[in-house]
Amino acid sequence: MSTIGTMVRSVPLQRWLPILAFGTGLLLNRPQLPTPVTEQDAESTGQFSGIRAHQFVSRIATAPRPSGSAQHAAVLDMLEAELRSLSFQVEREGSPLQNLVASAPGADNGGLWLVAHSDSVRAGPGAADDGLGLAVALEAARVLSREGLSPKLHVLFTDGEERGLLGARAFVAEHPGNRVVLNLEARGTEGPVFMFQAAGPVLESYEASACQAQSTSLARAVYELLPNDTDFTIFRASGAWGYDFALIHGAENYHTVKDSPENLDPRSVQQLGDCVVGLGRQWLGRLEEGDVLRTGSTSGVDSVWFQLFGRTLVLPPWLVQALALTMIFNLQRSSRWGLLVWLGALPLCFGIGLGALKLLAQFPVFYEGVAEMPGAEPIYVGAWALGLGWTAVLARGTRRSGWLFGGALVATAMAVAWPQVGYVLLPGLGAAIAERRGWRWTQVGATFLAGLILGPLVLALGAALTTRMLPVLCVAPIILLGWLGPMKNIEAKHRQVTP
């Protein structure tokens, strides 16, 4: 033990400063969950009550409720009664599928729509998927209508989502119109809420709402490449603006008997409700003042955005591109060998991850969850350790400067070609430049900024991708944190070497 202590004490402080700065940034910008508000406090303050919404989930998710079942019919009756108690006019549309459409008297098809789906899979009671969305929409509608029901506020509970988004397709076909949609979903039962899709010029209202759900342009860009859909996919394709929310942690409970009220975190319910109420007030205010929802370029959001201390920071893409080009010109050119090794490390680590995935698939526990295997967290840690291990070994083998040059070129290309994703690599690029030139304190600042920006992403990446994408989880540390490998040598050419 004394030998290890001596080794640690012999390492100059400047070797540890960048790593400490990075870790500090991670901790400072880690996602936080709010304390659920009680019914009594909600009544006196006008807040969303996560406690009351969670209790309603317990009434909804007593048994599976697939479309057409007796349990589904009973839940529809309960939802209709709750909506009518809030002075909504409620229509049941479709047969055998039944959408519940709730609007104020005399309202048109436009305005703000709170959307969730009423059906569940046969395998579980659907507390999170989508009892969470149903309860949050009801409680949010209660809060938003405290001073009178706005004709711009609507609630839609779709049927047949689990059978191919059938209810959403039918509604859009029968009710064309310009609208803002808040779609409430879940693929897990706990953790911070994610706003993973947006459509239309909606980020200004998102910033103003003070919604603390995790959100990044990277998530939206990557999600569009995946073969996954929610009801929001249908609304976005129809030209609607809006946001798509979901829980992703606790994915081992998704579509299983463990998707129960006991496993649904009330703090997550509170965070989603706070976002829906905050955004609801923003959009109802705009719509009631006569703001017109324009059609046209509504299929995407081109800005770069991410969370910083619970708030959303939005940047224009050209700023990210300009920063990347400015920094790459300050990186001294190094060996082509380093570039080749950096690029070669990606398929190598991917291949190792693929082999590990095939090995995991031999064990029955891997198939216990539809979306994720139980107890997957150690595998996430192992994937990160593998990627960082290769980073350290290969960076040393290429005399560190060549490794940084390769990573910096890839980071620049990504930031220029795809700024909505590449922005996450810019702090690492800055750290690489500072390491190469010996700018000690600049490097410390860059690594701190990297920790801030990457903090929510690092904590969410495993839950978002799951062990089904283990090869990508192994590669991610090389791309995101590859600049950490050479950090230990920053002071080598500046300190005096003693015998």
Secondary structure as GFF3:
##gff-version 3
##sequence-region A 1 499
A	DSSP	alpha_helix	2	10	.	.	.	ID=ss1
A	DSSP	alpha_helix	13	28	.	.	.	ID=ss2
A	DSSP	alpha_helix	39	45	.	.	.	ID=ss3
A	DSSP	alpha_helix	50	60	.	.	.	ID=ss4
A	DSSP	alpha_helix	70	85	.	.	.	ID=ss5
A	DSSP	beta_strand	89	93	.	.	.	ID=ss6
A	DSSP	beta_strand	99	103	.	.	.	ID=ss7
A	DSSP	beta_strand	111	117	.	.	.	ID=ss8
A	DSSP	pi_helix	127	132	.	.	.	ID=ss9
A	DSSP	alpha_helix	133	144	.	.	.	ID=ss10
A	DSSP	beta_strand	153	158	.	.	.	ID=ss11
A	DSSP	three_ten_helix	161	163	.	.	.	ID=ss12
A	DSSP	alpha_helix	166	174	.	.	.	ID=ss13
A	DSSP	beta_strand	179	184	.	.	.	ID=ss14
A	DSSP	beta_strand	190	199	.	.	.	ID=ss15
A	DSSP	alpha_helix	203	208	.	.	.	ID=ss16
A	DSSP	beta_strand	214	215	.	.	.	ID=ss17
A	DSSP	alpha_helix	217	223	.	.	.	ID=ss18
A	DSSP	alpha_helix	231	237	.	.	.	ID=ss19
A	DSSP	beta_strand	241	249	.	.	.	ID=ss20
A	DSSP	three_ten_helix	251	253	.	.	.	ID=ss21
A	DSSP	three_ten_helix	261	263	.	.	.	ID=ss22
A	DSSP	alpha_helix	266	288	.	.	.	ID=ss23
A	DSSP	beta_strand	304	308	.	.	.	ID=ss24
A	DSSP	beta_strand	311	315	.	.	.	ID=ss25
A	DSSP	alpha_helix	317	328	.	.	.	ID=ss26
A	DSSP	alpha_helix	336	360	.	.	.	ID=ss27
A	DSSP	three_ten_helix	364	367	.	.	.	ID=ss28
A	DSSP	alpha_helix	377	397	.	.	.	ID=ss29
A	DSSP	alpha_helix	401	417	.	.	.	ID=ss30
A	DSSP	alpha_helix	419	422	.	.	.	ID=ss31
A	DSSP	three_ten_helix	423	425	.	.	.	ID=ss32
A	DSSP	alpha_helix	426	437	.	.	.	ID=ss33
A	DSSP	alpha_helix	440	465	.	.	.	ID=ss34
A	DSSP	three_ten_helix	467	469	.	.	.	ID=ss35
A	DSSP	alpha_helix	470	481	.	.	.	ID=ss36
A	DSSP	three_ten_helix	482	489	.	.	.	ID=ss37
###
